[in-house]
Amino acid sequence: MSRLTKIPVTVITGFLGSGKTTLIRHLMRNPQGKRLAILVNEFGSTGVDGDILKSCASANCPADAILELANGCICCTVADEFIPTIETLMALPEPPDHILVETSGLALPKPLLKAFDWPAIRSRITVDGVIALADAEAMARGRFAPNSGAAQTGAAADGSDHETPLSEIFEDQISCADIVLLTKADLVGEKGIAKAREAILAEVPRGLPILPVTDGEIDPRVVLGLNAAAEDDLDARISHHDNQDEHDHDDFDSVVVELGEVDDPEALQAAIAEMARAQNLLRVKGYIAVAGKPMRLLVQAVGGRVRTQYDRPWGDTPRCSQLVAIGARADVDVDAIRAALGV
């Protein structure tokens, strides 16, 4: 690549459990002959997504080109962590042809986009596009809709719509997007997709392509090579926090729970589903050591929907069962979570 050519960066955003890591895994398997580098951000202190992606490392995307920022939202650590990490990726012996940035599910994309206008990196990279993922099933159920009416917590007394922390984050994510991908489309059918699409169109300030996808499978040419130069188009990407110097994520919290070896993974899966429903948790994920099994069990839960799979052998890695639970701060009851998991 010519030194005069900017390295394109694709920002992949979307709420917790919307399928960002699944999409990136698909892109890693179909790199179109490009050398990829990946920066993964996690809200919780224990990284899971970065480890998943490193297990998919290849010649086109080696493990040393997959970096992780955990325990926070990338939008809050631009100067201290994001810029130095991007510079590390650009300084690899074989510089990447394309960088993928997976934001935390609670991150706001716009502060991140502003960082690409910094003189230190503006001449060297450009935001090729912002891809926002929206869980079609959650959208169809109205998870990200504002509260309406005084009967709902925090709603306006006059009955008007009141933005919730969830709806604000969701709207900020899709408002910054160049393309919206409706993920898990296979779970909702045509009516569910239509309902989710309608909900998105009601919130976006400008026309956007909205494409249904399943298991992250999409032609890479649809999402890479957009040449959007989003750093030059910030005013069109409206945010709830445009007039704020900073923001926080005090509405949400996470807890890490360590378990011993598990004898009955099906019972654990049922317990996680019930716990997530009863405590209104947004996301549960982690790895489980199952007695008598040489492979680790990957657990991914969104709301009460839980998926598990044995992803790879433990090898020399200590057999440690660990789950991260994320939810609204008021819903993250550490004692209740530990009790539900039998700890």
Secondary structure, DSSP 8 states (H G I E B T S, - for coil): --TTS-EEEEEEEESTTSSHHHHHHHHHH--TT--EEEEEE-SSSS--HHHHHHTT-BTTB-GGGEEEE-SS-GGG-IIIIIHHHHHHHHTSSS--SEEEEE--TT--HHHHHHHTTSHHHHTTEEEEEEEEEEEHHHHHTTTTS-EESTTSTT--TTS-EE--HHHHHHHHHHHT-SEEEEE-GGGTHHHHHHHHHHHHHTT-SS---EEE-STT---HHHHS-----GGG-GGGS--TTTT-S----TTEEEEEEEE--BS-HHHHHHHHHHHHHHHT-SEEEEEEEBTT-SEEEEEEEETTEEEEEEEEE-TTS---EEEEEEEEGGG--HHHHHHHTT-
